[in-house]
Amino acid sequence: MTKAVQRRGEGALSESALGFCVDALLPKARGGGQLRMGLVRLSEDEWLQPVPDLSARRAGFSDWSEGVQLTPEADAPGRELAGMIGVEGGLPEAAAASHEDMCLLTLRDDEEVYRLIGAAVAWPSDWHPKDKIGLPLRALHAPIAGYEAQLATGVDRFMETLKPGAIYGRCNWFIAATGERRWLETRSPLDAFAHVTSANAGDTLFVRSERQTLRRLPKTGAILFTIGIYVDPLGTLTDGNIAMLAKATQNLVAGEGDRRGAPAYADALAGFAAQRNAL
């Protein structure tokens, strides 16, 4: 472990605006309804997971080499980022030395839209970097129901005005049928959740939260987007978080529930939440 990575642990005991586990993140996440960015300002000590499992990160990239996708434009900002993390190399080395997956976005000289120019992703949430590299922001988010109408303009404005030194974070949640940190579902929702009932949902539904951060690199001006993955079985969460998830799955925007597979697990989740509430 590098000295720079070790130093990130000095602030580990301070209470973060965004925690580093599913139970701590869910109260900050959107509970259904209209899409929103939900950003909070973070300090430098709150930027990244203070004690990353580096062996798990190395294994994650070794097992899934396609998670690293780079354009030539990612070279300079990748080296700048690696220096900030305290390692030699570029974007892949920075991500391997951190808990977080990392993506770089920048403007091209003849455009006014940010594009994905580099990705180092060991633990994706059901997406493939090879399908996204080079795409502009709105195309990157095209699968998200409601993004164009409710979020796109605000996200574009945020990216334009983000200043070096400022760090912002947000989080989200998904329900998966696996506790694996690399989530690449190939089954239909009905097949993936076929075994889930209200009686076993605590052990068979897994709550996945992405702790995301955004900051502009001071020298190259590229924007770094980090994604920290946290996964826990539904039954290990607090009663309040379970109740929030049960309600949220009934209150997703049109089309969002289908993308998340909610019709296949919502009743089982609601039944499990009711049982927990009755205890």
C-alpha positions in Angstrom: 0.0 0.0 0.0 1.4 3.4 -0.9 1.9 6.2 1.6 -0.7 8.3 -0.1 -3.3 5.5 0.2 -2.4 5.0 3.9 -2.9 8.7 4.6 -6.4 8.5 3.4 -7.2 6.4 6.5 -6.4 9.3 8.9 -9.9 10.7 8.6 -11.6 7.3 8.8 -13.3 8.0 12.1 -15.0 11.2 11.2 -18.7 11.0 10.3 -19.0 11.4 6.5 -21.8 13.2 4.8 -22.0 10.0 2.8 -21.1 6.8 4.7 -19.2 3.8 3.4 -21.8 1.0 3.8 -25.3 0.3 2.5 -27.1 1.1 5.8 -25.3 4.5 6.0 -25.9 5.3 2.4 -29.6 4.5 2.0 -30.9 7.4 4.1 -29.2 9.7 1.7 -30.5 8.0 -1.4 -33.6 8.9 -3.4 -36.7 6.9 -2.2 -38.5 6.8 -5.5 -40.4 9.6 -7.2 -38.9 12.2 -9.5 -35.2 11.8 -10.4 -32.8 14.2 -8.7 -29.0 14.5 -8.4 -29.1 14.6 -4.6 -25.5 16.0 -4.3 -23.8 16.7 -1.0 -20.5 18.5 -0.6 -17.6 16.3 0.6 -14.3 17.1 2.2 -11.0 15.6 1.0 -11.1 13.1 3.8 -14.6 12.0 2.7 -13.7 11.5 -1.0 -12.7 7.8 -1.1 -13.0 4.7 1.0 -10.3 5.2 3.6 -9.3 1.5 3.9 -9.7 -0.2 0.5 -9.3 -4.0 0.1 -6.5 -3.8 -2.5 -6.3 -7.6 -3.0 -10.0 -7.6 -4.0 -9.4 -4.7 -6.3 -6.5 -6.4 -8.0 -8.5 -9.6 -8.4 -11.5 -7.7 -9.8 -9.4 -6.2 -12.6 -7.5 -9.4 -13.2 -10.8 -11.4 -13.6 -12.4 -8.8 -15.9 -9.9 -7.1 -18.2 -12.6 -5.5 -20.3 -13.4 -3.3 -17.4 -10.5 -1.0 -18.5 -11.3 1.1 -21.5 -9.1 4.0 -22.5 -8.9 6.5 -25.3 -5.7 8.5 -26.0 -7.4 11.5 -24.4 -7.3 9.7 -21.0 -3.5 9.6 -20.8 -2.8 13.0 -19.3 -5.7 13.1 -16.8 -5.0 9.5 -15.9 -1.5 10.3 -15.0 -2.7 13.4 -13.0 -5.2 11.2 -11.1 -2.6 8.6 -10.3 -0.4 11.3 -8.9 -3.2 12.5 -6.7 -3.8 8.9 -5.4 -0.1 8.5 -4.9 0.7 5.7 -7.4 2.6 5.6 -10.7 0.9 5.0 -13.9 -2.6 6.2 -15.1 -6.3 5.6 -14.6 -6.1 1.8 -14.2 -3.5 2.0 -11.5 -5.4 4.7 -9.6 -8.6 2.6 -9.6 -6.7 -0.6 -8.6 -5.3 1.4 -5.6 -8.7 2.5 -4.5 -12.0 0.9 -3.5 -13.8 2.9 -6.2 -14.2 2.3 -9.9 -13.2 5.4 -11.8 -14.3 7.1 -15.0 -12.9 10.2 -16.7 -14.9 12.6 -18.8 -13.8 15.7 -20.7 -14.7 18.2 -23.4 -13.3 17.9 -26.9 -12.1 21.0 -28.6 -14.9 21.2 -31.1 -17.7 20.1 -28.8 -19.6 21.4 -25.8 -20.6 18.0 -24.4 -18.6 15.8 -21.9 -17.7 12.4 -23.2 -16.4 9.3 -21.4 -12.7 9.1 -22.3 -11.6 6.4 -19.8 -13.0 3.8 -17.5 -11.4 1.5 -15.0 -14.3 -0.6 -13.6 -13.9 -3.8 -11.7 -17.4 -4.0 -10.2 -20.0 -2.7 -12.7 -23.7 -2.4 -11.9 -25.0 -4.2 -14.9 -23.1 -2.2 -17.6 -20.2 -2.7 -19.9 -17.6 0.1 -20.3 -16.8 -1.2 -23.8 -20.3 -0.2 -24.8 -20.0 3.3 -23.2 -16.5 4.5 -24.0 -16.5 7.7 -26.1 -20.2 8.4 -25.6 -21.5 11.8 -24.5 -23.3 12.2 -21.1 -26.8 12.0 -22.4 -26.1 8.9 -24.4 -24.4 7.3 -21.4 -27.6 7.8 -19.4 -30.1 6.9 -22.2 -31.2 3.6 -20.5 -32.3 5.6 -17.3 -36.0 6.3 -17.5 -36.7 10.0 -17.0 -33.1 11.1 -17.3 -33.5 13.3 -20.4 -36.7 15.0 -19.1 -35.8 15.4 -15.4 -32.0 15.4 -15.0 -30.1 16.0 -18.2 -30.1 19.8 -18.2 -29.2 20.0 -14.5 -26.3 17.5 -14.9 -25.0 19.4 -18.0 -25.0 22.7 -16.0 -23.3 21.1 -13.0 -20.5 19.7 -15.1 -19.9 23.0 -16.8 -19.6 24.9 -13.5 -17.8 22.4 -11.4 -14.6 24.0 -10.0 -11.3 22.3 -9.1 -11.1 21.5 -5.4 -14.8 21.0 -4.9 -15.9 17.4 -4.3 -19.6 16.3 -4.5 -21.1 13.0 -3.8 -24.4 11.1 -4.1 -25.7 7.6 -3.8 -28.3 5.3 -5.3 -29.6 1.7 -4.7 -30.5 -1.4 -6.7 -32.0 -4.7 -5.7 -30.1 -7.7 -7.1 -30.4 -11.4 -7.0 -26.7 -11.8 -6.2 -24.3 -10.5 -3.6 -21.4 -10.4 -6.1 -19.8 -6.9 -6.4 -19.5 -7.4 -10.2 -23.1 -7.5 -11.3 -23.7 -8.4 -14.9 -27.1 -10.0 -15.0 -27.9 -12.1 -18.1 -31.2 -13.5 -16.9 -34.6 -11.9 -17.2 -35.9 -10.4 -13.9 -38.5 -13.1 -13.7 -35.8 -15.8 -13.9 -33.3 -14.0 -11.7 -35.8 -13.5 -8.9 -37.9 -16.6 -9.4 -36.7 -18.1 -6.1 -37.5 -15.1 -4.0 -40.4 -15.1 -1.6 -41.4 -12.9 1.3 -40.2 -15.6 3.7 -36.7 -15.8 2.2 -36.2 -12.3 0.8 -33.9 -11.3 3.7 -31.4 -13.8 2.4 -32.1 -13.9 -1.3 -32.4 -10.2 -2.1 -29.2 -8.1 -2.1 -29.2 -4.3 -1.8 -26.5 -2.7 -3.8 -25.6 1.0 -3.3 -23.2 3.1 -5.5 -21.4 5.8 -3.6 -20.6 8.2 -6.4 -18.3 11.3 -6.3 -17.5 14.0 -8.8 -14.5 16.4 -8.9 -12.6 18.3 -11.5 -8.9 17.5 -11.8 -7.0 20.8 -11.3 -4.4 20.5 -14.1 -6.1 18.8 -17.0 -9.6 20.0 -16.2 -11.0 16.5 -16.8 -13.9 15.4 -14.5 -13.4 12.3 -12.4 -16.5 10.2 -11.6 -15.9 7.5 -8.9 -18.3 4.7 -8.1 -17.8 2.8 -4.8 -19.8 -0.4 -4.6 -21.4 -1.7 -1.4 -23.6 -4.8 -1.2 -25.5 -6.4 1.7 -28.3 -8.9 2.1 -31.7 -7.2 2.6 -32.2 -8.9 6.0 -29.0 -7.3 7.5 -30.3 -3.8 7.0 -32.1 -1.6 9.6 -35.9 -1.8 9.8 -36.1 1.8 8.5 -34.0 1.1 5.4 -36.0 -2.0 4.6 -39.3 0.0 4.9 -37.9 2.7 2.7 -36.9 0.3 0.0 -40.3 -1.4 0.1 -42.0 1.9 -0.3 -39.6 3.1 -3.0 -40.1 0.1 -5.2 -43.8 1.1 -5.4 -43.0 4.7 -6.3 -40.5 4.6 -9.2 -40.9 6.8 -12.2 -42.6 5.3 -15.3 -40.3 2.8 -16.9 -37.7 2.8 -14.1 -39.3 -0.1 -12.2 -39.1 -2.3 -15.3 -35.4 -1.4 -15.9 -34.7 -2.3 -12.2 -36.8 -5.5 -12.5 -39.0 -4.3 -9.6 -42.2 -6.2 -10.7 -40.3 -9.5 -10.1 -39.3 -8.8 -6.5 -41.5 -5.9 -5.2 -44.2 -8.0 -3.6 -41.6 -10.3 -1.8 -39.8 -7.2 -0.5 -43.0 -5.6 0.7 -44.0 -8.8 2.4 -40.6 -9.2 4.1 -40.8 -5.6 5.3 -44.2 -6.1 6.8 -43.0 -9.1 8.6 -40.1 -7.2 10.1 -42.3 -4.4 11.1 -44.6 -6.8 12.9 -41.8 -8.2 15.1 
